[in-house]
Amino acid sequence: MTKAASADLMAGVEGSHRSARKRRAILDAATEVFLTGGYLGASMDEIAARSAVSKQTVYKHFASKEALFVEIVTSMTDEASGKVLNEMPDIGEGKDLAEYLLNYAYRQLTVVLTPRIMQLRRLVIGEVSRFPELARVLYERGPARALEALAALFIRLADRGLLVIDDPLVAASQFNWLIMSAPLNQAMLLGDEAIPKQAELRRHAADGVRVFLAAYGRQ
């Protein structure tokens, strides 16, 4: 490779990195603007100022305010789902099933029940008439994805003789709502200050796992 070609390649790489950094800065700034001010209150001028780029640069990366909003909802939902689902290995041989399910339940609670995720949920619900597909994105990449992963996990556990399950998806739904329903409704309706503390979440998760295993555990 000639020096000129090498220089062009390095310049291209640096340009790509610079573009990626600007895109990240725009997304970070826009996330704060949307979550605090809502969709209607969000200004592309403010987003540009907060991300230290021109308004033209914002539109270069995102064609419209709507496209930027969709990207934020999608990326935040995917990130939260990944933290719950991708960090849960299969249970080791001889390990305690109740403790394993408790760790899963507690991780789900602590990932979902954060001010940012609660603000995102409230924002999407408030804009459902304007962006009905966003609610579908939030559901499919969040709760629905979690239910499918849980159902697959329960099938594996049943195959190993650790659970007795006829309908894995029903069992997954019941487990999910034993764990999520009360603290999630509390946080959604009463605000971020109503998010339970970690010790309370762990007690709640343990109670939910105990009820679930009373119905589906190997007796």
C-alpha positions as CSV (number, residue, x, y, z in Angstrom):
1,M,0.0,0.0,0.0
2,T,1.4,3.4,-0.9
3,K,1.8,6.2,1.7
4,A,-1.0,8.1,0.0
5,A,-3.4,5.2,0.1
6,S,-2.5,4.5,3.7
7,A,-3.1,8.1,4.6
8,D,-6.5,8.0,2.9
9,L,-7.4,4.9,4.8
10,M,-6.4,6.4,8.1
11,A,-8.4,9.5,7.3
12,G,-11.4,7.4,6.4
13,V,-11.2,5.5,9.7
14,E,-10.8,8.7,11.7
15,G,-13.8,10.2,9.9
16,S,-15.9,7.1,10.7
17,H,-14.9,7.3,14.4
18,R,-15.7,11.0,14.4
19,S,-19.1,10.4,12.9
20,A,-19.9,7.7,15.4
21,R,-18.9,9.9,18.3
22,K,-21.2,12.7,17.0
23,R,-24.1,10.2,16.5
24,R,-23.6,9.0,20.1
25,A,-23.5,12.5,21.4
26,I,-26.7,13.3,19.6
27,L,-28.4,10.2,20.9
28,D,-27.3,10.9,24.5
29,A,-28.5,14.5,24.3
30,A,-31.8,13.7,22.6
31,T,-32.5,11.0,25.2
32,E,-32.3,13.5,28.0
33,V,-34.4,16.1,26.1
34,F,-37.1,13.6,25.2
35,L,-37.3,12.0,28.6
36,T,-37.5,15.3,30.5
37,G,-39.6,17.4,28.1
38,G,-41.7,14.8,26.2
39,Y,-41.9,14.5,22.5
40,L,-43.8,17.7,21.9
41,G,-41.5,19.6,24.2
42,A,-38.3,18.3,22.6
43,S,-36.5,20.8,20.3
44,M,-34.0,19.8,17.6
45,D,-32.2,23.1,18.3
46,E,-31.8,22.1,22.0
47,I,-30.6,18.7,21.0
48,A,-28.0,20.2,18.7
49,A,-26.8,22.6,21.4
50,R,-26.6,19.9,24.0
51,S,-24.6,17.6,21.7
52,A,-22.3,20.4,20.6
53,V,-23.0,19.9,16.9
54,S,-24.9,21.9,14.3
55,K,-28.6,21.3,13.6
56,Q,-27.6,20.3,10.1
57,T,-25.4,17.6,11.6
58,V,-28.3,16.3,13.6
59,Y,-30.4,16.0,10.5
60,K,-27.5,14.4,8.7
61,H,-27.6,11.5,11.2
62,F,-31.4,11.4,11.7
63,A,-33.8,12.5,9.0
64,S,-36.4,13.8,11.4
65,K,-37.4,14.3,15.0
66,E,-39.6,11.3,14.6
67,A,-36.7,9.1,13.4
68,L,-34.6,10.2,16.3
69,F,-37.4,9.4,18.8
70,V,-37.8,5.9,17.2
71,E,-34.1,5.3,17.5
72,I,-34.0,6.2,21.2
73,V,-37.0,4.0,22.1
74,T,-35.6,1.1,20.1
75,S,-32.0,1.4,21.5
76,M,-33.1,1.9,25.1
77,T,-35.4,-1.1,25.0
78,D,-32.9,-3.4,23.3
79,E,-30.2,-2.4,25.9
80,A,-32.5,-3.1,28.8
81,S,-33.6,-6.4,27.4
82,G,-30.1,-7.4,26.7
83,K,-29.0,-6.8,30.3
84,V,-31.7,-9.2,31.5
85,L,-31.5,-11.9,28.9
86,N,-27.9,-12.0,27.7
87,E,-26.4,-12.2,31.2
88,M,-28.3,-15.2,32.4
89,P,-26.5,-18.5,31.9
90,D,-28.2,-21.9,32.2
91,I,-28.4,-23.3,35.7
92,G,-25.4,-25.4,36.6
93,E,-25.7,-29.1,37.5
94,G,-26.7,-29.4,41.2
95,K,-27.4,-25.7,41.6
96,D,-30.4,-24.5,43.6
97,L,-33.3,-23.8,41.3
98,A,-35.0,-21.3,43.6
99,E,-31.8,-19.2,43.9
100,Y,-31.3,-19.4,40.1
101,L,-34.8,-18.1,39.5
102,L,-34.4,-15.5,42.2
103,N,-31.3,-14.1,40.5
104,Y,-33.2,-13.9,37.2
105,A,-36.2,-12.2,38.8
106,Y,-34.0,-9.7,40.7
107,R,-32.0,-8.8,37.6
108,Q,-35.2,-8.2,35.7
109,L,-36.6,-6.0,38.4
110,T,-33.5,-3.9,38.9
111,V,-33.0,-3.4,35.1
112,V,-36.6,-2.4,34.4
113,L,-37.3,-0.4,37.5
114,T,-35.0,2.5,36.9
115,P,-36.1,6.1,36.5
116,R,-35.0,6.2,32.8
117,I,-36.9,3.1,31.8
118,M,-40.0,4.2,33.7
119,Q,-39.7,7.7,32.0
120,L,-39.4,5.9,28.6
121,R,-42.5,3.8,29.2
122,R,-44.6,6.8,30.3
123,L,-43.4,8.7,27.3
124,V,-44.3,6.0,24.8
125,I,-47.7,5.4,26.4
126,G,-48.3,9.2,26.3
127,E,-47.5,9.2,22.5
128,V,-49.2,6.0,21.6
129,S,-51.9,7.7,19.5
130,R,-49.2,9.6,17.6
131,F,-46.7,6.7,17.3
132,P,-48.7,3.4,17.7
133,E,-45.8,1.4,16.2
134,L,-43.5,2.6,18.9
135,A,-45.7,0.9,21.6
136,R,-45.4,-2.2,19.5
137,V,-41.6,-1.9,19.4
138,L,-41.4,-1.4,23.2
139,Y,-43.6,-4.4,23.8
140,E,-42.0,-6.8,21.3
141,R,-38.4,-5.9,22.2
142,G,-39.2,-5.7,25.9
143,P,-41.9,-7.8,27.6
144,A,-42.6,-10.1,24.6
145,R,-38.9,-10.9,24.2
146,A,-38.6,-11.6,27.9
147,L,-41.6,-13.9,27.8
148,E,-40.2,-15.9,24.8
149,A,-36.8,-16.2,26.5
150,L,-38.5,-17.3,29.8
151,A,-40.6,-19.9,28.0
152,A,-37.5,-21.3,26.3
153,L,-35.7,-21.4,29.6
154,F,-38.6,-23.2,31.3
155,I,-38.7,-25.8,28.5
156,R,-35.0,-26.5,29.2
157,L,-35.6,-26.7,32.9
158,A,-38.6,-29.1,32.4
159,D,-36.5,-31.3,30.1
160,R,-34.0,-31.6,33.0
161,G,-36.8,-32.6,35.4
162,L,-36.6,-29.4,37.4
163,L,-40.0,-28.0,36.5
164,V,-43.4,-29.6,35.6
165,I,-44.9,-27.4,32.8
166,D,-47.7,-28.0,30.3
167,D,-47.7,-24.6,28.6
168,P,-44.3,-22.8,28.8
169,L,-45.6,-19.5,27.6
170,V,-48.4,-19.4,30.1
171,A,-45.9,-20.3,32.9
172,A,-43.6,-17.6,31.6
173,S,-46.4,-15.0,31.7
174,Q,-47.4,-16.1,35.3
175,F,-43.8,-15.9,36.5
176,N,-43.3,-12.5,34.8
177,W,-46.4,-11.0,36.5
178,L,-45.7,-12.6,39.9
179,I,-42.4,-10.7,39.7
180,M,-43.1,-7.5,37.8
181,S,-46.8,-6.5,38.3
182,A,-46.9,-4.8,41.7
183,P,-43.6,-2.9,41.7
184,L,-44.0,-1.9,38.0
185,N,-47.5,-0.5,38.5
186,Q,-46.3,1.3,41.6
187,A,-43.4,2.9,39.8
188,M,-45.4,3.7,36.6
189,L,-48.3,5.4,38.4
190,L,-46.7,6.9,41.5
191,G,-43.5,8.2,39.9
192,D,-39.8,7.5,40.3
193,E,-39.8,8.0,44.0
194,A,-42.1,5.0,44.3
195,I,-39.5,2.6,42.8
196,P,-38.9,0.1,45.6
197,K,-35.4,-0.1,47.2
198,Q,-33.2,-3.1,46.3
199,A,-33.8,-5.0,49.5
200,E,-37.5,-4.7,49.0
201,L,-37.2,-5.8,45.4
202,R,-35.2,-8.9,46.4
203,R,-37.8,-9.8,49.0
204,H,-40.6,-9.4,46.5
205,A,-38.7,-11.5,43.9
206,A,-38.1,-14.3,46.5
207,D,-41.9,-14.3,47.3
208,G,-42.8,-14.5,43.6
209,V,-40.3,-17.4,43.0
210,R,-41.7,-19.3,46.0
211,V,-45.3,-19.1,44.7
212,F,-44.1,-20.0,41.2
213,L,-42.3,-23.1,42.4
214,A,-45.3,-24.1,44.5
215,A,-47.2,-24.4,41.2
216,Y,-44.5,-25.6,38.8
217,G,-41.7,-27.1,40.9
218,R,-41.0,-30.8,41.0
219,Q,-42.7,-32.0,44.1
